[in-house]
């Protein structure tokens, strides 16, 4: 299953000085970007990347279970400093089938009324 994972830094997690910024980059940002690249190579991250103009990530993640998704997201070094929102995604085909079934059911009800 695919998930949209959106992560943005919480205000308390933002570095407050150049020195803090350098440490934040070395301790959190660089290792997170390296791990994301590895996960992308493994096809666990299918698309996405850093959000322009802010400290954040937007990713399409492929995971077989909620636990696998949770393990992946929480393994990112920057995760403790981020607010994370996860949205399960369906496929285009499944959405079309769902709507077609609904329309078919409504037609059947109209015919029997």
N, C-alpha and C positions, 0 to 999 in steps of 0.2 A: 504494500500500500504506500501511497505517496502522501507526504505532508509538507505544508508550507511552514517553515520555521522562521520566525522573525525575532531578532534579538537586538535590543537597544540598551546602551549603557544607562544604568540608574545614576541620578545626579550625584549620589554619595560615592559612586565608583569612579567618577571622572578625576583624572590627575589634576592637581592644583598648582604645580610648578613644573618648570622644564626638567628638573631632576626627577620628579615623580613621573613625568611623561616618558622620560627615557627608560625608567625602571618598568613602567606599565607596558611599554612596547616590548622590552626584552622578556618580561615575565609572562605576559598574557597575550599580546597581539601577535607577535612573531610565531610563537608555538601554536596558536590557534589557526593562523593562516597556513602553516605547514601541515597541521593535522587535517584541515579542510581540503587541502590539495591532495593529500594521501587518500582521504575518504572519497574524493571525486574520482581519483584513479581507480578505486575499488568499486565505483558506481554506487556508493551509498549516498553521496551527494550528487544529484543529477544535474542541478543547475543552481545559479545564484552566485552570491559573492558579497563583498563588503558594500554597504550602502554609501553612496557618494555624499560627502558633506557632513557626515555624522559618524559616531563610533557605533557601528551596528552591522549586522549580517542579515541577509535574507536568503534562505536556502530552500530548495526542493530536495527533500530527503526521502529515500526509499528504505522502508523498514518493514519487516514481516510481523512485528508485534509492537505493542505499546512499550514493553520492556526494552526491546532493541532500540526503539526510538529514544526512550529515556536515557539509556546507557550512552548512546551516541551524543546526545545533546549535553548531558552532564559531563562527558569526557572532554569537552572543549575547555581549555584552560581559562578562557574569559568568562565562562558561564556564571560563576558566582557574582560577577559584577554586572550582570545583564538582567533585564526584564525580558522574559521569553514568552511569546505567544505562538501556539501551535494550532494549525488548522488542518484537519484531515481533508484530503482531496479525493474526489471520485474521478473516473475517466470520462471522456467525452461520450464514449459509447454507452457506458452505464447510465449517464444522465439522460441520453436520448431514449433508452429503453424504459427508464422510469417514467418519463413524461408520456411516452407512447402507451404504456400500461394504464396510466391514469386517464388518459383521453379515451382509451378503449372501454374502461370501466364506466366512465361517464356516459358514453354512447349507449352501452348496454343498459344502464339504468333508465335513460330516456326512452329507449325502445320498450322496456317493460312497464313504463308508467302510463 
